[in-house]
Amino acid sequence: MNILVLGSGGREHAISWKISQSDLCKNLFIAPGNAGTNLVGNNINLDINNFKRIKEFVLDKSINLVIVGPEEPLVKGIVDFFKSEEELKNINIFGPAKTGAMLEGSKDFSKEFMFRNKIPCGKSKTFSKNNLTEGFKFLDDIKPPYVLKADGLAAGKGVLILDNLEEAKSELKNMVVDEKFGEASKNVLVEEYLDGIEVSVFAVTDGRDYLILPEAKDYKRIGEGDTGPNTGGMGAVSPVIFADNKFMEKVETRVIKRTIDGIRKEKLDYTGFIFAGLMNVDGDPYVIEYNVRMGDPETQVVIPRINNDLLDIIIKCFDNKLSEVKLDIKDGYTTTVILASEGYPESYEKGDTISNLEEKKKNQIFHAGTINEDEKVKSNGGRVIACTGEGETIDEALENSYYLADKITWRNKYYRRDIGKDLK
């Protein structure tokens, strides 16, 4: 098969790395990719939101399958575009159509979906500048901390968790009136805070059947001890010690099954990954949010644990044979530590040469914000490298992750040194 993966981050490198190992894969292209994806396939300089250019490339290279990595093209309707074009409608594209992508594209839609389908979640209401006063009153009536979520896509940065009531009111005004996060925060979800431990659960679905993938814990804050602003994620661990069989049974029956049943009942067009961000509250799972793609950096710990052929799993979604798959998961632990550019998630520099990119047996480098330039690998983003390690214990896996984290160098490298320590 000829395959095109859309995206340029660590998630797309991990997916491409896995796909490239399949006997079913003939030619693999990644658009636009990064310095790491170029090692497992062919990078193509394409704008992933320019659907007409993607169409031209898909037809020119006789692509059989398109795998959409990030959320933006899904929310913008790339799947709908493929299904509406005569020349493309028989080419499989892995990802939900616009109706399904609304589960991530609109926090308000997502929350109402949870309410309708009796999926456990926190209480919330959505406000705009037209009912800002009601928003202030809602904040008066709930207990701190206060959770404010931009309704639309905000590159993982549209969530504020605040302890002070007056600050929460001020930030609500900044979001809806001053559009702090642009169009994404014209509507803002004000949500009850759920006190617990986060865990990310992933599934593959054809809109009818589902396959639950390994869970992971993500570390979102920039600073050690979970301090400082939210980022796209500074590290991840899989499996998660508290997500035992009893907890995961609750996740399946109360969250995943009800979610897939809701997708089917509401006729949402959905073939792809679905990601439930959960809070473990006294042993019970509550949904914080949905994503309609794999998480980053969780993908960099989930994908290496899967022994199955990922491409075969994806193909079975289109052949209505997903129920035949028996997942084979590696024993032990997988961890990843993100190397970021100093200053991220605020301003940071690009273009530094990265050295010592050699792996050993139980670790794997996944590139995120990197490019090839002048025959060198250079930094090209806020989150630059994911250092993934494997081990029989969490300590061994972390030792292998931090071996890479310490060894890889560039001028403005930053990383957290406490990933996974709370799980030991």
URPEFEN-V203903 format. One record per residue. N is the residue number from 1. RES is the residue in three letters. PHI is phi in whole degrees, 0 to 359 (* if undefined). OMEGA is omega in degrees with one decimal (999 if undefined). D_CENTER is the distance of its C-alpha to the mean C-alpha in whole Angstrom. Layout:
n:N res:RES phi:PHI omega:OMEGA d_center:D_CENTER
n:N res:RES phi:PHI omega:OMEGA d_center:D_CENTER
This chain:
n:1 res:MET phi:* omega:171.4 d_center:26
n:2 res:ASN phi:260 omega:-170.5 d_center:24
n:3 res:ILE phi:234 omega:175.0 d_center:21
n:4 res:LEU phi:240 omega:173.8 d_center:19
n:5 res:VAL phi:256 omega:-180.0 d_center:15
n:6 res:LEU phi:261 omega:177.2 d_center:14
n:7 res:GLY phi:137 omega:-174.1 d_center:12
n:8 res:SER phi:218 omega:-174.2 d_center:13
n:9 res:GLY phi:259 omega:177.4 d_center:10
n:10 res:GLY phi:296 omega:176.6 d_center:10
n:11 res:ARG phi:301 omega:-177.8 d_center:7
n:12 res:GLU phi:291 omega:175.9 d_center:10
n:13 res:HIS phi:295 omega:-179.4 d_center:13
n:14 res:ALA phi:297 omega:178.5 d_center:12
n:15 res:ILE phi:296 omega:-178.9 d_center:12
n:16 res:SER phi:295 omega:176.8 d_center:15
n:17 res:TRP phi:304 omega:-179.4 d_center:17
n:18 res:LYS phi:289 omega:-179.3 d_center:17
n:19 res:ILE phi:299 omega:-177.0 d_center:18
n:20 res:SER phi:296 omega:-179.8 d_center:21
n:21 res:GLN phi:277 omega:-175.9 d_center:22
n:22 res:SER phi:279 omega:174.5 d_center:23
n:23 res:ASP phi:293 omega:179.9 d_center:26
n:24 res:LEU phi:279 omega:-177.0 d_center:25
n:25 res:CYS phi:269 omega:177.4 d_center:24
n:26 res:LYS phi:265 omega:178.3 d_center:27
n:27 res:ASN phi:231 omega:-178.8 d_center:25
n:28 res:LEU phi:239 omega:177.3 d_center:22
n:29 res:PHE phi:241 omega:177.9 d_center:21
n:30 res:ILE phi:232 omega:-177.7 d_center:18
n:31 res:ALA phi:235 omega:-8.3 d_center:18
n:32 res:PRO phi:276 omega:178.5 d_center:18
n:33 res:GLY phi:75 omega:178.8 d_center:16
n:34 res:ASN phi:211 omega:-176.5 d_center:17
n:35 res:ALA phi:295 omega:179.0 d_center:20
n:36 res:GLY phi:276 omega:-179.9 d_center:18
n:37 res:THR phi:296 omega:179.2 d_center:18
n:38 res:ASN phi:294 omega:178.5 d_center:21
n:39 res:LEU phi:277 omega:-177.0 d_center:22
n:40 res:VAL phi:244 omega:179.7 d_center:21
n:41 res:GLY phi:199 omega:-177.7 d_center:22
n:42 res:ASN phi:244 omega:177.1 d_center:23
n:43 res:ASN phi:287 omega:179.7 d_center:21
n:44 res:ILE phi:232 omega:-177.3 d_center:22
n:45 res:ASN phi:280 omega:179.8 d_center:22
n:46 res:LEU phi:233 omega:171.2 d_center:21
n:47 res:ASP phi:281 omega:-174.0 d_center:20
n:48 res:ILE phi:290 omega:175.6 d_center:17
n:49 res:ASN phi:258 omega:175.1 d_center:18
n:50 res:ASN phi:262 omega:-171.2 d_center:22
n:51 res:PHE phi:295 omega:180.0 d_center:22
n:52 res:LYS phi:293 omega:178.3 d_center:25
n:53 res:ARG phi:292 omega:177.0 d_center:25
n:54 res:ILE phi:296 omega:176.7 d_center:22
n:55 res:LYS phi:304 omega:-178.9 d_center:25
n:56 res:GLU phi:301 omega:-178.4 d_center:28
n:57 res:PHE phi:293 omega:-179.2 d_center:26
n:58 res:VAL phi:301 omega:179.9 d_center:25
n:59 res:LEU phi:288 omega:-178.4 d_center:28
n:60 res:ASP phi:296 omega:-175.7 d_center:30
n:61 res:LYS phi:260 omega:179.3 d_center:28
n:62 res:SER phi:52 omega:179.5 d_center:28
n:63 res:ILE phi:291 omega:179.1 d_center:25
n:64 res:ASN phi:262 omega:-175.4 d_center:24
n:65 res:LEU phi:213 omega:173.9 d_center:21
n:66 res:VAL phi:247 omega:176.7 d_center:18
n:67 res:ILE phi:248 omega:-176.2 d_center:14
n:68 res:VAL phi:267 omega:-178.3 d_center:12
n:69 res:GLY phi:282 omega:-174.6 d_center:9
n:70 res:PRO phi:273 omega:-174.5 d_center:8
n:71 res:GLU phi:282 omega:-169.7 d_center:8
n:72 res:GLU phi:302 omega:178.9 d_center:12
n:73 res:PRO phi:296 omega:177.2 d_center:14
n:74 res:LEU phi:292 omega:179.3 d_center:13
n:75 res:VAL phi:295 omega:178.9 d_center:14
n:76 res:LYS phi:280 omega:171.1 d_center:17
n:77 res:GLY phi:99 omega:-179.8 d_center:18
n:78 res:ILE phi:296 omega:179.3 d_center:18
n:79 res:VAL phi:293 omega:177.5 d_center:18
n:80 res:ASP phi:298 omega:178.2 d_center:21
n:81 res:PHE phi:300 omega:179.7 d_center:23
n:82 res:PHE phi:299 omega:-176.5 d_center:23
n:83 res:LYS phi:286 omega:-178.9 d_center:25
n:84 res:SER phi:268 omega:-178.3 d_center:27
n:85 res:GLU phi:266 omega:-176.4 d_center:28
n:86 res:GLU phi:306 omega:-175.5 d_center:31
n:87 res:GLU phi:283 omega:-175.3 d_center:30
n:88 res:LEU phi:250 omega:-166.9 d_center:27
n:89 res:LYS phi:294 omega:177.0 d_center:27
n:90 res:ASN phi:262 omega:176.7 d_center:27
n:91 res:ILE phi:266 omega:-177.8 d_center:24
n:92 res:ASN phi:289 omega:175.4 d_center:21
n:93 res:ILE phi:232 omega:-171.8 d_center:18
n:94 res:PHE phi:265 omega:-177.4 d_center:15
n:95 res:GLY phi:156 omega:-179.0 d_center:13
n:96 res:PRO phi:285 omega:170.3 d_center:14
n:97 res:ALA phi:287 omega:-175.3 d_center:17
n:98 res:LYS phi:306 omega:-177.4 d_center:18
n:99 res:THR phi:297 omega:178.6 d_center:19
n:100 res:GLY phi:287 omega:-178.3 d_center:16
n:101 res:ALA phi:293 omega:175.7 d_center:13
n:102 res:MET phi:298 omega:177.5 d_center:15
n:103 res:LEU phi:298 omega:172.0 d_center:13
n:104 res:GLU phi:253 omega:-174.5 d_center:11
n:105 res:GLY phi:291 omega:178.6 d_center:13
n:106 res:SER phi:222 omega:178.1 d_center:16
n:107 res:LYS phi:297 omega:-179.8 d_center:15
n:108 res:ASP phi:292 omega:178.0 d_center:19
n:109 res:PHE phi:302 omega:-178.0 d_center:19
n:110 res:SER phi:300 omega:-177.4 d_center:16
n:111 res:LYS phi:293 omega:178.0 d_center:18
n:112 res:GLU phi:295 omega:175.3 d_center:21
n:113 res:PHE phi:299 omega:178.4 d_center:20
n:114 res:MET phi:298 omega:-179.8 d_center:19
n:115 res:PHE phi:299 omega:-177.2 d_center:23
n:116 res:ARG phi:298 omega:-172.9 d_center:24
n:117 res:ASN phi:256 omega:174.2 d_center:23
n:118 res:LYS phi:55 omega:177.2 d_center:24
n:119 res:ILE phi:266 omega:-174.3 d_center:20
n:120 res:PRO phi:299 omega:-179.0 d_center:21
n:121 res:CYS phi:198 omega:179.4 d_center:19
n:122 res:GLY phi:282 omega:175.3 d_center:21
n:123 res:LYS phi:293 omega:179.6 d_center:24
n:124 res:SER phi:198 omega:170.0 d_center:23
n:125 res:LYS phi:216 omega:-178.7 d_center:25
n:126 res:THR phi:251 omega:-176.9 d_center:24
n:127 res:PHE phi:228 omega:174.8 d_center:26
n:128 res:SER phi:228 omega:179.6 d_center:27
n:129 res:LYS phi:294 omega:-179.4 d_center:30
n:130 res:ASN phi:283 omega:177.2 d_center:32
n:131 res:ASN phi:226 omega:-177.9 d_center:32
n:132 res:LEU phi:300 omega:179.9 d_center:31
n:133 res:THR phi:299 omega:176.7 d_center:34
n:134 res:GLU phi:296 omega:177.2 d_center:33
n:135 res:GLY phi:297 omega:177.5 d_center:29
n:136 res:PHE phi:298 omega:-179.4 d_center:31
n:137 res:LYS phi:294 omega:178.5 d_center:33
n:138 res:PHE phi:298 omega:177.0 d_center:30
n:139 res:LEU phi:296 omega:177.6 d_center:29
n:140 res:ASP phi:299 omega:-171.5 d_center:33
n:141 res:ASP phi:269 omega:179.3 d_center:33
n:142 res:ILE phi:246 omega:-176.8 d_center:29
n:143 res:LYS phi:268 omega:174.5 d_center:29
n:144 res:PRO phi:289 omega:-3.9 d_center:27
n:145 res:PRO phi:292 omega:-178.1 d_center:25
n:146 res:TYR phi:255 omega:-177.6 d_center:24
n:147 res:VAL phi:252 omega:177.1 d_center:20
n:148 res:LEU phi:244 omega:-178.1 d_center:20
n:149 res:LYS phi:234 omega:172.4 d_center:17
n:150 res:ALA phi:300 omega:-175.9 d_center:17
n:151 res:ASP phi:296 omega:-175.2 d_center:17
n:152 res:GLY phi:264 omega:-178.3 d_center:15
n:153 res:LEU phi:287 omega:-179.9 d_center:13
n:154 res:ALA phi:223 omega:176.1 d_center:13
n:155 res:ALA phi:54 omega:177.1 d_center:10
n:156 res:GLY phi:76 omega:-174.8 d_center:9
n:157 res:LYS phi:242 omega:-174.1 d_center:13
n:158 res:GLY phi:268 omega:-179.7 d_center:15
n:159 res:VAL phi:241 omega:176.4 d_center:15
n:160 res:LEU phi:240 omega:175.4 d_center:18
n:161 res:ILE phi:238 omega:-169.8 d_center:20
n:162 res:LEU phi:233 omega:-179.0 d_center:24
n:163 res:ASP phi:268 omega:-173.4 d_center:27
n:164 res:ASN phi:263 omega:-176.3 d_center:29
n:165 res:LEU phi:298 omega:-177.7 d_center:30
n:166 res:GLU phi:294 omega:176.5 d_center:32
n:167 res:GLU phi:294 omega:178.7 d_center:29
n:168 res:ALA phi:297 omega:178.3 d_center:27
n:169 res:LYS phi:294 omega:179.0 d_center:29
n:170 res:SER phi:298 omega:-179.0 d_center:29
n:171 res:GLU phi:290 omega:175.5 d_center:26
n:172 res:LEU phi:299 omega:177.1 d_center:26
n:173 res:LYS phi:297 omega:179.1 d_center:28
n:174 res:ASN phi:301 omega:-176.9 d_center:27
n:175 res:MET phi:286 omega:-173.1 d_center:23
n:176 res:VAL phi:273 omega:-177.9 d_center:25
n:177 res:VAL phi:271 omega:-177.6 d_center:29
n:178 res:ASP phi:271 omega:178.5 d_center:28
n:179 res:GLU phi:50 omega:-179.3 d_center:24
n:180 res:LYS phi:307 omega:177.8 d_center:23
n:181 res:PHE phi:249 omega:177.8 d_center:19
n:182 res:GLY phi:68 omega:-179.6 d_center:21
n:183 res:GLU phi:303 omega:-175.6 d_center:21
n:184 res:ALA phi:301 omega:-175.3 d_center:18
n:185 res:SER phi:251 omega:172.4 d_center:20
n:186 res:LYS phi:295 omega:171.6 d_center:23
n:187 res:ASN phi:238 omega:-176.8 d_center:22
n:188 res:VAL phi:229 omega:176.0 d_center:21
n:189 res:LEU phi:274 omega:172.6 d_center:20
n:190 res:VAL phi:257 omega:-166.0 d_center:22
n:191 res:GLU phi:232 omega:172.1 d_center:21
n:192 res:GLU phi:296 omega:178.8 d_center:23
n:193 res:TYR phi:282 omega:177.2 d_center:22
n:194 res:LEU phi:256 omega:-176.4 d_center:21
n:195 res:ASP phi:265 omega:-178.9 d_center:22
n:196 res:GLY phi:181 omega:179.4 d_center:20
n:197 res:ILE phi:245 omega:-178.1 d_center:18
n:198 res:GLU phi:280 omega:171.9 d_center:14
n:199 res:VAL phi:211 omega:179.7 d_center:12
n:200 res:SER phi:255 omega:177.9 d_center:9
n:201 res:VAL phi:240 omega:-174.3 d_center:11
n:202 res:PHE phi:240 omega:175.2 d_center:9
n:203 res:ALA phi:217 omega:168.8 d_center:12
n:204 res:VAL phi:254 omega:-180.0 d_center:13
n:205 res:THR phi:218 omega:171.3 d_center:16
n:206 res:ASP phi:256 omega:-178.3 d_center:19
n:207 res:GLY phi:91 omega:179.6 d_center:19
n:208 res:ARG phi:229 omega:175.5 d_center:22
n:209 res:ASP phi:262 omega:179.0 d_center:21
n:210 res:TYR phi:211 omega:176.8 d_center:18
n:211 res:LEU phi:226 omega:-178.3 d_center:17
n:212 res:ILE phi:277 omega:179.9 d_center:15
n:213 res:LEU phi:270 omega:177.4 d_center:13
n:214 res:PRO phi:302 omega:177.3 d_center:14
n:215 res:GLU phi:279 omega:178.2 d_center:12
n:216 res:ALA phi:208 omega:171.3 d_center:11
n:217 res:LYS phi:245 omega:-178.3 d_center:12
n:218 res:ASP phi:256 omega:177.6 d_center:10
n:219 res:TYR phi:244 omega:-167.5 d_center:12
n:220 res:LYS phi:272 omega:-173.9 d_center:12
n:221 res:ARG phi:282 omega:-178.9 d_center:15
n:222 res:ILE phi:288 omega:-172.1 d_center:17
n:223 res:GLY phi:259 omega:178.1 d_center:20
n:224 res:GLU phi:296 omega:-174.5 d_center:21
n:225 res:GLY phi:74 omega:-178.3 d_center:22
n:226 res:ASP phi:54 omega:177.8 d_center:19
n:227 res:THR phi:244 omega:177.1 d_center:21
n:228 res:GLY phi:83 omega:-175.2 d_center:20
n:229 res:PRO phi:291 omega:174.8 d_center:18
n:230 res:ASN phi:293 omega:174.9 d_center:14
n:231 res:THR phi:236 omega:172.5 d_center:12
n:232 res:GLY phi:286 omega:179.5 d_center:9
n:233 res:GLY phi:126 omega:-175.1 d_center:9
n:234 res:MET phi:253 omega:178.1 d_center:12
n:235 res:GLY phi:169 omega:180.0 d_center:12
n:236 res:ALA phi:201 omega:-179.4 d_center:12
n:237 res:VAL phi:223 omega:173.1 d_center:14
n:238 res:SER phi:212 omega:-0.2 d_center:15
n:239 res:PRO phi:284 omega:-179.0 d_center:17
n:240 res:VAL phi:250 omega:-168.3 d_center:17
n:241 res:ILE phi:302 omega:-177.4 d_center:21
n:242 res:PHE phi:276 omega:179.6 d_center:21
n:243 res:ALA phi:275 omega:-177.9 d_center:19
n:244 res:ASP phi:281 omega:-176.6 d_center:22
n:245 res:ASN phi:301 omega:-179.1 d_center:24
n:246 res:LYS phi:296 omega:179.5 d_center:25
n:247 res:PHE phi:294 omega:-177.1 d_center:22
n:248 res:MET phi:292 omega:173.4 d_center:20
n:249 res:GLU phi:295 omega:176.6 d_center:23
n:250 res:LYS phi:295 omega:178.5 d_center:22
n:251 res:VAL phi:301 omega:-177.8 d_center:18
n:252 res:GLU phi:295 omega:-173.8 d_center:19
n:253 res:THR phi:286 omega:-174.0 d_center:22
n:254 res:ARG phi:269 omega:-173.7 d_center:21
n:255 res:VAL phi:245 omega:-171.7 d_center:18
n:256 res:ILE phi:294 omega:-178.5 d_center:17
n:257 res:LYS phi:297 omega:179.6 d_center:20
n:258 res:ARG phi:294 omega:178.1 d_center:21
n:259 res:THR phi:295 omega:-179.1 d_center:18
n:260 res:ILE phi:293 omega:175.5 d_center:19
n:261 res:ASP phi:299 omega:178.2 d_center:22
n:262 res:GLY phi:295 omega:176.7 d_center:21
n:263 res:ILE phi:302 omega:-178.6 d_center:20
n:264 res:ARG phi:289 omega:-177.5 d_center:23
n:265 res:LYS phi:297 omega:-176.9 d_center:25
n:266 res:GLU phi:271 omega:175.6 d_center:24
n:267 res:LYS phi:56 omega:173.9 d_center:24
n:268 res:LEU phi:280 omega:-177.6 d_center:20
n:269 res:ASP phi:281 omega:-169.8 d_center:20
n:270 res:TYR phi:215 omega:167.0 d_center:17
n:271 res:THR phi:226 omega:-177.8 d_center:16
n:272 res:GLY phi:162 omega:175.0 d_center:13
n:273 res:PHE phi:276 omega:166.9 d_center:10
n:274 res:ILE phi:225 omega:-171.3 d_center:9
n:275 res:PHE phi:232 omega:176.1 d_center:7
n:276 res:ALA phi:256 omega:172.2 d_center:10
n:277 res:GLY phi:279 omega:-172.2 d_center:10
n:278 res:LEU phi:245 omega:168.9 d_center:13
n:279 res:MET phi:242 omega:174.7 d_center:16
n:280 res:ASN phi:275 omega:-179.3 d_center:19
n:281 res:VAL phi:252 omega:-179.4 d_center:22
n:282 res:ASP phi:52 omega:176.1 d_center:25
n:283 res:GLY phi:89 omega:178.9 d_center:24
n:284 res:ASP phi:246 omega:-179.5 d_center:22
n:285 res:PRO phi:275 omega:173.6 d_center:19
n:286 res:TYR phi:236 omega:-178.5 d_center:18
n:287 res:VAL phi:277 omega:173.6 d_center:15
n:288 res:ILE phi:273 omega:-178.0 d_center:14
n:289 res:GLU phi:195 omega:169.2 d_center:11
n:290 res:TYR phi:254 omega:163.0 d_center:10
n:291 res:ASN phi:238 omega:-175.3 d_center:7
n:292 res:VAL phi:256 omega:179.2 d_center:8
n:293 res:ARG phi:203 omega:176.4 d_center:6
n:294 res:MET phi:288 omega:178.4 d_center:4
n:295 res:GLY phi:276 omega:176.5 d_center:2
n:296 res:ASP phi:225 omega:25.6 d_center:4
n:297 res:PRO phi:258 omega:-178.0 d_center:7
n:298 res:GLU phi:299 omega:179.1 d_center:7
n:299 res:THR phi:305 omega:-175.8 d_center:7
n:300 res:GLN phi:287 omega:172.1 d_center:10
n:301 res:VAL phi:248 omega:-179.3 d_center:12
n:302 res:VAL phi:284 omega:-175.4 d_center:11
n:303 res:ILE phi:300 omega:-180.0 d_center:12
n:304 res:PRO phi:296 omega:180.0 d_center:16
n:305 res:ARG phi:276 omega:-176.4 d_center:17
n:306 res:ILE phi:269 omega:177.7 d_center:17
n:307 res:ASN phi:279 omega:-179.1 d_center:21
n:308 res:ASN phi:298 omega:171.4 d_center:21
n:309 res:ASP phi:283 omega:-178.1 d_center:20
n:310 res:LEU phi:298 omega:180.0 d_center:17
n:311 res:LEU phi:297 omega:177.8 d_center:19
n:312 res:ASP phi:298 omega:177.8 d_center:21
n:313 res:ILE phi:299 omega:-178.8 d_center:19
n:314 res:ILE phi:296 omega:179.8 d_center:17
n:315 res:ILE phi:299 omega:-179.3 d_center:21
n:316 res:LYS phi:296 omega:174.8 d_center:22
n:317 res:CYS phi:298 omega:-178.3 d_center:20
n:318 res:PHE phi:279 omega:179.5 d_center:22
n:319 res:ASP phi:263 omega:-177.6 d_center:25
n:320 res:ASN phi:56 omega:-179.7 d_center:25
n:321 res:LYS phi:237 omega:-177.3 d_center:25
n:322 res:LEU phi:299 omega:-178.2 d_center:22
n:323 res:SER phi:295 omega:180.0 d_center:24
n:324 res:GLU phi:280 omega:-172.9 d_center:26
n:325 res:VAL phi:284 omega:171.7 d_center:23
n:326 res:LYS phi:249 omega:-174.5 d_center:24
n:327 res:LEU phi:289 omega:178.1 d_center:21
n:328 res:ASP phi:245 omega:-173.7 d_center:22
n:329 res:ILE phi:251 omega:177.1 d_center:20
n:330 res:LYS phi:295 omega:171.3 d_center:21
n:331 res:ASP phi:287 omega:176.9 d_center:23
n:332 res:GLY phi:88 omega:-174.3 d_center:23
n:333 res:TYR phi:238 omega:170.2 d_center:20
n:334 res:THR phi:229 omega:-180.0 d_center:17
n:335 res:THR phi:230 omega:173.1 d_center:16
n:336 res:THR phi:220 omega:177.9 d_center:14
n:337 res:VAL phi:239 omega:-178.1 d_center:15
n:338 res:ILE phi:272 omega:170.5 d_center:14
n:339 res:LEU phi:266 omega:-176.3 d_center:17
n:340 res:ALA phi:244 omega:173.3 d_center:17
n:341 res:SER phi:278 omega:178.6 d_center:20
n:342 res:GLU phi:308 omega:-178.6 d_center:22
n:343 res:GLY phi:106 omega:177.1 d_center:22
n:344 res:TYR phi:299 omega:11.2 d_center:18
n:345 res:PRO phi:270 omega:174.3 d_center:17
n:346 res:GLU phi:271 omega:-176.9 d_center:20
n:347 res:SER phi:283 omega:-179.3 d_center:22
n:348 res:TYR phi:206 omega:-179.2 d_center:22
n:349 res:GLU phi:265 omega:175.3 d_center:24
n:350 res:LYS phi:241 omega:170.0 d_center:23
n:351 res:GLY phi:92 omega:177.2 d_center:25
n:352 res:ASP phi:280 omega:177.0 d_center:26
n:353 res:THR phi:287 omega:-178.0 d_center:27
n:354 res:ILE phi:257 omega:-177.2 d_center:25
n:355 res:SER phi:240 omega:174.5 d_center:27
n:356 res:ASN phi:65 omega:-179.7 d_center:27
n:357 res:LEU phi:268 omega:178.8 d_center:24
n:358 res:GLU phi:252 omega:179.3 d_center:26
n:359 res:GLU phi:264 omega:169.1 d_center:24
n:360 res:LYS phi:235 omega:-166.2 d_center:26
n:361 res:LYS phi:302 omega:-172.0 d_center:26
n:362 res:LYS phi:253 omega:170.9 d_center:24
n:363 res:ASN phi:219 omega:-175.2 d_center:21
n:364 res:GLN phi:215 omega:177.1 d_center:19
n:365 res:ILE phi:265 omega:171.9 d_center:18
n:366 res:PHE phi:247 omega:-178.7 d_center:15
n:367 res:HIS phi:278 omega:176.0 d_center:15
n:368 res:ALA phi:234 omega:179.8 d_center:13
n:369 res:GLY phi:266 omega:178.9 d_center:15
n:370 res:THR phi:227 omega:172.7 d_center:18
n:371 res:ILE phi:220 omega:169.6 d_center:21
n:372 res:ASN phi:267 omega:-179.5 d_center:24
n:373 res:GLU phi:211 omega:-179.0 d_center:27
n:374 res:ASP phi:54 omega:178.6 d_center:31
n:375 res:GLU phi:63 omega:177.1 d_center:30
n:376 res:LYS phi:231 omega:173.3 d_center:28
n:377 res:VAL phi:268 omega:-177.4 d_center:24
n:378 res:LYS phi:233 omega:178.9 d_center:24
n:379 res:SER phi:289 omega:-176.7 d_center:21
n:380 res:ASN phi:213 omega:-179.7 d_center:19
n:381 res:GLY phi:186 omega:178.7 d_center:17
n:382 res:GLY phi:282 omega:172.1 d_center:16
n:383 res:ARG phi:265 omega:-166.0 d_center:14
n:384 res:VAL phi:253 omega:-174.9 d_center:16
n:385 res:ILE phi:223 omega:170.2 d_center:16
n:386 res:ALA phi:253 omega:-179.1 d_center:14
n:387 res:CYS phi:260 omega:-175.0 d_center:17
n:388 res:THR phi:261 omega:179.0 d_center:16
n:389 res:GLY phi:234 omega:176.7 d_center:19
n:390 res:GLU phi:241 omega:177.8 d_center:21
n:391 res:GLY phi:188 omega:177.5 d_center:24
n:392 res:GLU phi:292 omega:177.5 d_center:26
n:393 res:THR phi:239 omega:177.8 d_center:25
n:394 res:ILE phi:295 omega:178.4 d_center:22
n:395 res:ASP phi:297 omega:179.6 d_center:25
n:396 res:GLU phi:293 omega:178.7 d_center:25
n:397 res:ALA phi:298 omega:179.1 d_center:22
n:398 res:LEU phi:295 omega:176.9 d_center:21
n:399 res:GLU phi:301 omega:179.0 d_center:25
n:400 res:ASN phi:287 omega:174.2 d_center:23
n:401 res:SER phi:295 omega:-176.5 d_center:20
n:402 res:TYR phi:288 omega:171.7 d_center:22
n:403 res:TYR phi:301 omega:177.5 d_center:25
n:404 res:LEU phi:292 omega:-176.7 d_center:23
n:405 res:ALA phi:302 omega:179.1 d_center:22
n:406 res:ASP phi:287 omega:-170.7 d_center:25
n:407 res:LYS phi:280 omega:-178.4 d_center:27
n:408 res:ILE phi:293 omega:-175.4 d_center:24
n:409 res:THR phi:227 omega:161.8 d_center:26
n:410 res:TRP phi:201 omega:-165.8 d_center:26
n:411 res:ARG phi:296 omega:-172.7 d_center:28
n:412 res:ASN phi:241 omega:-177.0 d_center:25
n:413 res:LYS phi:284 omega:174.7 d_center:23
n:414 res:TYR phi:218 omega:172.5 d_center:21
n:415 res:TYR phi:204 omega:176.2 d_center:19
n:416 res:ARG phi:280 omega:-178.8 d_center:19
n:417 res:ARG phi:256 omega:-176.2 d_center:22
n:418 res:ASP phi:239 omega:-179.7 d_center:21
n:419 res:ILE phi:299 omega:176.6 d_center:18
n:420 res:GLY phi:80 omega:-175.6 d_center:19
n:421 res:LYS phi:293 omega:179.8 d_center:22
n:422 res:ASP phi:284 omega:-177.2 d_center:22
n:423 res:LEU phi:260 omega:-176.2 d_center:21
n:424 res:LYS phi:265 omega:999 d_center:24
